[in-house]
Amino acid sequence: MAELEQWQEFASQIAKPDRSIRCNPDGIGFGQFAIVCSLPGAPENVQKLIDSPVAKLHKQTSTEHDSNTSTEDIVKILIEQLPCFGTLEQYAWLVRATVALHLLKGVSTKVSSLVRKLSGAVAGLDLACFRHSTFMIHTVAKSLKEDIPLEGVNLLHAIKKLALANSPQLYYTALALIFAGFDAITHPNKPIATYRVCGVNEALQLLDTLDAPWLQRQCASLQAIYQLLKLLSLYQNMVIMRHAGKRPQELQEEHASFAALLCATDAQVKSIRQWLEQLSVVLQPYGIRQDEDHLIIADLIHVDMLPLFDDWDQHEEMM
């Protein structure tokens, strides 16, 4: 009862200033992409080949057409030289450059098509020796998060691209970035020591810390709550729903040492669902005015997330 009163007290104190949740990635410019390409890690021969178009991108006087031409040259070189990327450092550089390309603003249709081709080729690289390597996950995720860098909706966009890549190592990297995103919201000034795949229990522990006092500190802007829910939604799709109905042996075959981390129990799912329902009640005062930010959050909870837990219940009944 005391906890409910605390949540109700928080709800009564919510101010209603004009707000604007950013749902689309800010992206990066050609100059920032040039900086990413200039970072160490590429094979020496590849770095020499891209030096000229990268130098052109660094010039702020270049037109968008010229920048697209230089970017096109870089992507073509990366596709042609893909077999040269054999070490972990080189692979991390390649993934970072590919994700940066997905975030690049102002690209032509031709460049977009080439980026999709490169992305598919990177996902198809045979890196079985790194597949379940915690060091690989840390190296690639750290490179993405800190060197591009990935923040806000840019991070969400990158995670989705990695999750859809049909690559085990990129899938685990995406999971590590989800929890890096959680940390950035809950502990914004604390550096991340290790980027790693975290389990469902750790997700629940995180939600336990997001109580009424924490939410009250976010009431000046709903962007943090939106970002948190989008990360949780990605985790819901990538872990909980993806593995619904799978036997322990199937998880072991697919994920090896990560299997135990990626298996959700009915009790854990109910706890996450309860937290979402409680958050929805707390944010209900926004619904009186039907302001746009509240509608975005409400849709995220009631359209995107809670219905998936109904699907989970059906899986449990079948099992």
N, C-alpha and C positions, 0 to 999 in steps of 0.2 A: 504493500500500500504506500509506503514511504517513497519507494522508487517511482510509482505512478504519479504521486503528487509532485515529485521533482520534475518529471517530464511535462506535467501540466503547467507548472510554474514557468518552465522554459517557453512553452507554447504561448503563454500569455504575454511574454516579454518580447516576442518577435516584432521587430519594426518592419515597416513595409515601404522602404524607399524604392525608387526606380532601380531595377537591376537588369542586367543583360548577360545571360549565360552564353558563353562561347561554345558552340557545338562543332564548329569546323576548324580544322587545323590551320594555324597561322602560316605554316610552310616555312621554307627558307629561300633566300635569294641566290642568284648565280654566284655572287661573291662568297657567300658562306659555303656553297658547294665547292668552290675552288679551294677554300681553306681545308675542307675535309679531304679533298684529293691530294693536298700537299702534305698531309700528315704522314709520318713514317709507317712502313709496314708493307708497302707494295713491292713485288719483285723488281729488282733493279732495272731490268729491260723494259718492264711495263711503265715504270716511273719516267724513264727517258722518253718513251713514246708519247706519254700524255703531258709532258712538261710544256710543250708549245700551246696546245689548246687551254691548258690550265692557266698559263700566263695571260692568255687573252681574256679569260673569265675574270681575272683579278683586276683588269682595267675597268674602272667604273664608267668610262666614257663609251663602252661598247653598247650597241643597240641590242634590243631584244632578239632581233633576227641573227645578229652576229653571235650572241650568247648561245642561242639555240644551235647554231652551226658548230660552235666549239664543243658544246655538250654532246651533240650527236657524234662528233669525232671521238670523244672520250668513251662513250658507251660502246661504239663499234670496236675500239681497241680492246676494251675489257672483255667483250664477247669473244673476240678472236684469240685473246691471250689467256683464256680461262684455264687451260691446262697448266699454266705456270704457277698458279696459286696452290702450292702444296703444303705449306707449313701453317700452323695455327695462327701465327702473327699475320701471315698473308691472307688467310681466310677471314680473319677479323676485319682487316682493312677492306676486303672485297664486300663483305656484308654491310659494313658501315657506309661505303660508297653507294651501294645499291639502295639502302634505306634512305639515304640522303636524296637520292634521285626521286624516290617516291614522294618526298616532301617538297621537291623543287617547284617553285611557282613560275608561271609564265612559259611553260614548255609547249612546244608545238605538238601536233598530233603524231608526227613522225617520230619525234623523240619519245613520246609516251609509249608508242608501239615498241620501240627498241628497248625501253626500260622494262616492259613486261617480258620481252624475250630474255633479257639479261637476268631478271628475277627468277624466271623458270629454270634457266641454266644453273644459277647459283644453288637453287633448291635441289637440283638434281646431282650436285657434286657428291661423290662417294667418299664420305668421311666416317666410315664405320668405326675406325679407331678412336674417334672423338665423340661418338654418338651419346654415350652416357658419362662423359667426362665432366666432373664438376668444375675443373679448371677451365675447360673450354667454355662452359656456360658463363662463368665469371668473366673470362677474358672478352668474349664477344659482347655480352650485355654491358659491361663497364665501358667498352669502346663506344657503343651506341649511345648510352645514356649520358656520358660525360664529354664525349668529343664532338658530337653533332651540334649542340647537345639536345637531348630529348626532354621536353617539358610540356606540361599542360596537354592540350588536345593533340599536339604533335606526337606525344608519347602514345596516346591511345591509337592514333593512326598507324604508327610504326608497329605496335603490338598486333594489330589486326592483320597487317601485311605479313608479318612473320608467322602468325598462326595459320594463315591460309596458304603458306608456301609448300605444304606437303613435304616437310623435311623434319625428321626427328630432332636434330640439333637446333633448328630454328624454333621449333615448338617449345623446347625447354628454355631457350633464350627468352621467348615471349613470356613464359610463366615467371621467369626471374624478373623481368621488367615490370610485370604486374605488381609484384611485392615491392620493387624499388619505387614504383609510383605510389603505393600505399605509404611507404616510409617518407617520401617527399611531402606528402600531405600532413601526416601526423607528427613528423619530426623534421620540419623544413630546413633547419640549420645543422642537422646531424649528418656527417658524411657516411656513405654506405660502405661498410667494411668488406662485405662479401655479397656478390650477386649470386643467388642460388634458387633452386626449385624448392618451394615451401609447401607444406602439407595443409590439409583442410583444417586441422586443429589450430595451426598458426593463423589461418584466416579468421577462425572463430575468436581466438585470443585478441586479434586486432579489433574486431567488432566490439568486444567487451570493453575496450578502452574508449570507444566512441560513444560516451554517455552524454547525458544532457548538458553538463558543463562544457564539454568539448564542442557540441553542436551550437551552444550559445555563443561561443567565440567565433563561429562561422556565420552568424546571422547578418553580418554586414555584407556578405556576399554568398550566394548559393553556388558559386563556381566550384568551390572545394567539395561540396556535397555532391554536385553533379559529377565531378571527376572521380570521386570515390565510388559512386554507384556505377559508373561506366566501367571502372576497373573490376568491380565485383561482378558485374554482368559478364565481362569477358571471362573471368575465372569460372563463373557458373556454366558458361557454354563450353569452355575449353577443358574443364576438368569434371565437374559434377555431371552434366548432361552427356558429355562425350562418353563417359564410362558407365553410365546407368545400365544396369543389367549384366555387366561383364563379370565373369567369374574371376576369382583371384589368380587362377592359372593363366587366364587370358591377359590380365594386367601384367603379370610377371613376364610373360613372353614378349609383350609389347614394350614395357618400360624398365625391365630388369630391376636395378637397385632403386629406381624411383617409384616402383609399383605401390608400395605401402603409403607413400605420400599422396598419391592420386586416387585413392579409394575413399569415397564418402559413405558414411553410414546414414541410416534413416534419421537417427537422433541429431546428427550434425546438420543435415539438410533442414530439419524442423527448426533448429536454433537460428539458422540464417534467415529462414522465412519469418520467424517471429520478430527478428530484428528489423526486417524490412517493413513488416506490418506496423511495428511500433513507431518507426520513423515516419511512416505515412500519416499516422495519427498526429504526431507532433507537428508536422508541417501543414496540417489541415487548415489553420487560420489563413494561409495564403489563398486558399480556394474561395474564400468569401469574395475576394475581388477578381478572382479568375485571372490574375496577372500571368503573363506569358511564362515567367520563370517557374512558377508553381506548376503550370500545366506541363512543362518539359519534365520536371522531376516526377510528377504524378504519372505521366505516360511511361516514363522509364521504369517505375516501380510496378504499375498495374497492367501495363501492356507488354513490356519486354521481359520482366523478371518473374513476377509471381505466377503467371500462367505456366512457365516452364516447370515450376515446382508441382503443378497439377500433373504434368507429364511424368515427373519423377514418381508421384504417388501411384500412377498407373503401372509404371515399371515395377514398383515394389509389390503391388498386388499380383502381377503376373509371375514374379519370382517366387 
